[in-house]
Amino acid sequence: MTETRSNPTESSRELISRDHAKVGGAIYRYTDIAFERGEGAYLYDFEGEKYLDFVAGIATMNVGHCHPKVVEAICGQARTLIHGASHVGYMRPYVDLLDAVLSVAPGELADGKGIFMNSGSEAVETGIKLARYVTNRSMIIAFTDAFHGRSMGALAMTSSDELYRRRLTPLLGGVHHVPYPYCYRCPLKHDSPETCGLACLNLVEKALQTVVPPEELAGILVEPIAGEGGYIVPPDGFLQGLRAICDRHGALLITDEVQTGLGRTGKMFAVEHWGVVPDVTCLAKPLGGGLPLGAMLAKCELVDAWPPAAQGSTFGGNPVACRAGLATLRIVQDEDLMSHAVQVGDYIQDRFREVQKELPIIGDVRGKGLMVAVELVNSDGSPARDVIKSLIKEMGARGLVLTKCGASSIRIAPPLIITREQADFGVDVITEVLRRHQW
Ligand SMILES: Cc1ncc(COP(=O)(O)O)c(C=O)c1O
């Protein structure tokens, strides 16, 4: 293997102390592990210790680390053209990836068009800008428990944690949040998912009668499954209901599929689980195969209404990132990784439901495909906020890389190539640690 370390004798501990001396403390680490290299579903530290990656660089490395075909695509493109800038000329990788992604998009979006940016936040902001421009309306309805990014525009829609916006307000105006149907902790205290979903839809309608004049509504922005907010799967009927409300009021339905898109939930786009076609959708994370890339896709007539130079980015659609993304997408398709994600994801959920019978610290198990949350609770049922981070660190020390989502959920989003045996290892480590901390 090629030596990539600047100082090959540096230990993990030494790197971590150098990092603490130079890197801003706002960057929080869920584990105490220094990553030296990755291969498939595993990460390795500087001492060669192996860790199973149960979170894939935050739902990003869908085909695992350093997949040979992705590495080959990156190296091949790097030898040909590293950067050209989409405002300066035309580049084949840009069109090839956009074409490939659009061809698997649902409904009319497949005949749509797109624009590349560099990140999820930018993809969302591009969608919001487009919605405001084409509707000539300013207001956006978004949801509680939402994460759409941390840049100042996207942050106005993000609502999963007050910490992200503390001392940063006022943000972009015209954004109104309504409750997301988090059925395990129903915001409206309903006891069945069906009525909860409908009640949340009623609150959207109510907002349109009270604080958001319908003729000023540019769009409704929603994650088909709330990601950072806790891997919350909405009840059937919710997304369809939002589609109908948008249609009724001439507003756009904008879906944020940054975390759910491109195979993780068992469909290319999570909206397909509910047969909904948005007007605009946003992608990032796995889109660039591990390199920074975001995209906004929209129906053709919407994108065409935006005049030249109204949106852009120096690096957006970088050819190396596009080639890495294209190689990744092909592997997901050729190896049928979406069916695999459903099989292994269901298996993981089944195993945790068994464990839940003996460990009441597990309040809820939910998800779709390889987007699984295990929500930890205190004995009074409240979120186990105080212990979640230390438990995740302890799991890391036992060889399992994880993060949290929501207030107190273990976020499981491994590479889609994960085997059943690897999944067993992950579930066993989590179970062992939870058993020691059971109240
Ligand atoms: C659903 C969703 N939207 C947007 C973002 C922001 O993406 P980025 O961190 O690439 O800006 C994220 C990141 O976690 C996300 O999960």
The ligand as an SDF file (V2000), in Angstrom:
LIG
                    3D

 16 16  0  0  0  0  0  0  0  0999 V2000
  -31.0630   15.7050    5.0890 C   0  0  0  0  0  0  0  0  0  0  0  0
  -29.8350   16.5670    5.0660 C   0  0  0  0  0  0  0  0  0  0  0  0
  -29.8700   17.7270    4.3790 N   0  0  0  0  0  0  0  0  0  0  0  0
  -28.8010   18.5380    4.3080 C   0  0  0  0  0  0  0  0  0  0  0  0
  -27.6290   18.2050    4.9530 C   0  0  0  0  0  0  0  0  0  0  0  0
  -26.4410   19.1190    4.8640 C   0  0  0  0  0  0  0  0  0  0  0  0
  -25.4630   18.5180    4.0860 O   0  0  0  0  0  0  0  0  0  0  0  0
  -23.9530   19.0480    4.1220 P   0  0  0  0  0  0  0  0  0  0  0  0
  -23.4070   18.6930    5.4620 O   0  0  0  0  0  0  0  0  0  0  0  0
  -23.2990   18.2980    2.9900 O   0  0  0  0  0  0  0  0  0  0  0  0
  -23.9990   20.5090    3.8760 O   0  0  0  0  0  0  0  0  0  0  0  0
  -27.5440   17.0090    5.6670 C   0  0  0  0  0  0  0  0  0  0  0  0
  -26.3150   16.6380    6.3730 C   0  0  0  0  0  0  0  0  0  0  0  0
  -26.2780   15.8250    7.2570 O   0  0  0  0  0  0  0  0  0  0  0  0
  -28.6740   16.1690    5.7260 C   0  0  0  0  0  0  0  0  0  0  0  0
  -28.6620   15.0130    6.4020 O   0  0  0  0  0  0  0  0  0  0  0  0
  1  2  1  0
  2  3  1  0
  2 15  2  0
  3  4  2  0
  4  5  1  0
  5  6  1  0
  5 12  2  0
  6  7  1  0
  7  8  1  0
  8  9  2  0
  8 10  1  0
  8 11  1  0
 12 13  1  0
 12 15  1  0
 13 14  2  0
 15 16  1  0
M  END
$$$$
